[in-house]
Amino acid sequence: MKEYQYFADNRWHTPNSGTYFDSENPANGEVWARIPDCDTEDVNRAVAAAKVAFYDGPWGKMMPAERGRLMRRIGDVISKYADHLGEIETRDNGKLPKNITPSLKPEAWQVDSFHYYAGMCDKFEGSLIPTEVPDMHNYLKWEPFGVCGLILPWNSPLGTLIWKLAPCLAAGNTVVMKPSEHSSCSTLELMNVLLEADLPPGVLNVVTGFGQSTGEPLLDHPDVRMVSFTGGTTGGRVAASIAARKIKPIVMELGGKSPQIVLQDADLELAVNGIAAGIFPATGQSCISGSRLLVHESVIAEFTERLVEVVKKAKVGEPLDPSTQIGPIANQPHYENVLNRIATAEEEGHNILLDGRSACRDKGYYIGPTIFSNVPNDSVLAQEEVFGPVVSTENWEDEKEVIRTANNTIYGLAAGIWSRDVGRAMRMADQIEAGTVYINNYFNASTQSPVGGFKQSGYGRENGFEGMRCFMQTKSVWLSTDPKQTDPFPA
Ligand code: NDP
């Protein structure tokens, strides 16, 4: 049994409350680690360390190019410990190592985030504004916020963390992170290995605990000047209201119910494989899972038959078994939640074509691919995020109607379009209300390309230039080139 402490000022601390909670391995339900239950006192300590590091320590005064060199070192250290970090994350939340470790190796996108943003540290140039005021230089510069809070979900702990952490540090901020209570271990292990990168104390800090008792004091803290939140729309609403009370900028990466539109001329093999890959390998626990399938009526029978054939062969099992293709649900409360959602959908009369409950076992939280057919778009199953290996299908006849259906959701995170007519697919993409639209592919992401939501899937962006801008604010400086006495009250 591993007992973790929380991390502030480059040191480990026992929680003020003296209490810890259990972390379970979802592959077998066994408790394998104990996590500190941090309260407001612990949050205050972490924020104070981050504040000192920003205002008084070397980080705040560091030249951007030097910060870039440190960022590069962070990327290198992460690569060095990729296998170790991947193994911890698998034990903590059941994600398959092949979906974690390669992304931590050199040139892979997670590590690339640090290398990419390392290069950006000294490239955010200011500008001179051609104003209409004579004898003035008005220049604009980019500045960090100071201490930033990063609040994280359980589904992809390192992935969602790195997408925020790299641009946040590159912008010159210091950080207090709050991972999900269900998946704190890989974030704490990351701090352990990053001691090797030799960052000044207080730049990186992690408090662990629950949304209300740890997340809220972090959001509410007056010295935390900006927050980036990834999580569900319900939690996001509470977080946004706390930030609003303090007029605090917040980036929101929230849930989705992403549609995938299959046109009558789609390459069905490509669509079936792409759609299956767009949801099931992560056991459906991905914000952009394309779980609402809208298939043209002329091909829906063949499409669903092929989809069932492909996914029913997928091997659901122990994440550390290299032959496993679909791992467990990440934690017990969510496992119960997904089972309830399937049972409710059945009770509501939706037709179940493939029932993933056959994969359930005595130990561990396994559910296989589950497919419902003829699910009207206004039903709960089609409207609410399941965040599990569950898809619904519905047929359509008319293009205008399917665009309306695709957009008829509170969410707008991602969408897929499958067609051989690329021009038509591009026209449809223009009409889809989503932050990311995939045409004849799904699930791609890259450090260089911003991601984020429309509507209640959030605001702000991660990755690319936009990802960095979210962690910076502009300052306008007016400099008189010919100072003159002025009459304060001209006639
Ligand atoms: P939650 O919203 O439940 O939690 C997210 C984080 O916020 C957790 O650390 C949680 O703490 C914390 N939290 C919850 N309530 C508060 C509060 N009142 N104040 C401060 N912090 C709070 O999301 P999940 O962890 O269940 O993650 C799954 C969700 O994340 C899905 O909806 C998924 O779509 C979304 N997601 C979105 C992504 C995107 O990029 N758009 C990417 C990945 C996931 P704790 O849980 O410990 O109590």
Residues whose N, C-alpha, C, O or C-beta is under 5 A from the ligand:
A	BS01	NDP	I151 L152 P153 W154 K178 P179 S180 E181 H182 G209 F210 G211 Q212 G215 E216 T230 G231 G232 T233 G235 G236 V238 A239 E253 L254 G255 G256 C287 S457
